[in-house]
Amino acid sequence: MGAKKNPIWRVVVADQRSPRDGRVIETIGRYNPQTQPSTVVIDSDRAQAWIDRGAQPTRAVAKLLRIALADDSTAAAATAAAVAEAPDSGAPTASAESETPPADGEAVAVSADAEGAPGEAAPADS
């Protein structure tokens, strides 16, 4: 998913303690910022199930969840409430993942993976 200068991210559930490019538990969606409007596809039932089980979405994934669930107000309200009370813990974390490796010196906003192996987001502000 994605190529050089063509970022497309997967939204995944991964254990918070695993390495950024480590194993993921489940892929629950994808995000393509290059389309107009941006394409955000997230399985809301699976996302809600993971949040109910204690998964803590990253800030980027929380924003994608709000965008994806804007049409379904009841699911959006439940997910928004779960996202708002996101304490840091060792629970699995939903994160966005890319298959495009970053250039040298480029800040990594989400994990990079060229081989298709899943990874966890590592937000970086630049």
N, C-alpha and C positions, 0 to 999 in steps of 0.2 A: 504494500500500500504506500504509494508515493515513490518519488524518485528525486534526483537532484533538482533543486529549485521547484519541486512539485510536492509540497507537504500535504499529506493526508494522515490523520491520526486515528488510532483505534482507542475506544474507551474500554478500559479493562479493569478487572478486580484483581488486586494483587495483595499479598501480605505486606504490611508496612515494614516488616523486618527484613524482607528479601532485598537483594541488590536491585538497583535501578533497571538493569538489563536482565533481571532474573526471571524466574518462572511466574506466570500469571495463573490465576484460578479460573477466570472466565472472561471472554470478550463480550461486552454488552452493547457496544455501539461503535459508531465512527463519526468523524468530523472532517469535512472538506471546506476550508475557508476560501477556496478559489472560485466557487460558484457564486452567482448572484441571484438570490441571497445565499449565504453560506448553508451548506447541507449539514444538518445535525440529525443523525438517526440513532436513537437510543431505545433499547427495549425497556420501556418504563416498568413493566411487571418485574423483570429481573433486577433492575436498579432498585426498585422499592423493596424487593425481597432481601437484597444485600444490605440496604440501609436498615431494615427492620432487624437484621441479624447482627448489627453493630458496625457495619462498614462505614468509614468516614471518608466522604468524597473530598478530593483536593479542591482548592479554590477554582481552578480551571474547570474541573468536572462539575462542580456545583453550578457554575455559570451556564455550562452546556445543558445541564439538567433543567434549569429554569427556562432556557430557550426551547428545548425539546418538549417540555411539558406545558408550555403556555396555552395550548389549545384545550387540554384536559384540566379544568380548574380544580377538580377534587383531588386528582392524583398530584397535581402541582402543589396544592396546599399541603398535603401530607409530606411530600418530598421536601418542600421548602422548609417546613418545620423541622424535619430531620436534619437538613443541611445547616440550619441556623444553630442548632445545638451540637456542633461538631467538635467535641473535646479530643485532644490528642491521646491516643491509646495504641496498644499493640494490635488493634483490630485490623482486618483486611481493609485495604484502601482502594477505592475506585480511582483510576487515573487514565490520562490520555497517553497514547504511545504512538510513535512515528517510526516508520521504517527508513527514513532518510537520515543518514549520519550528518551531524553538524560539521561545518567547516572549522578548521583550526582557529581558535580564538573566538569562535562564535558562542554566545550564551545559549545554554540549553534550556528551553522552556518546558519541554517534555522529553521523555527518554527516546533515544535513537536506536534503531535496530535494523540492520541491513539484511539479515538472514531470515526474517520473519519470526524469530523467537520473541515471545512477548516480554515486556518490561514494565517498570513502574515509573511514573512521572517524577521528575526532579526539578521543581520550579526554580528558575533563576531570574532575578531581576537585573536588567541592564539599562 
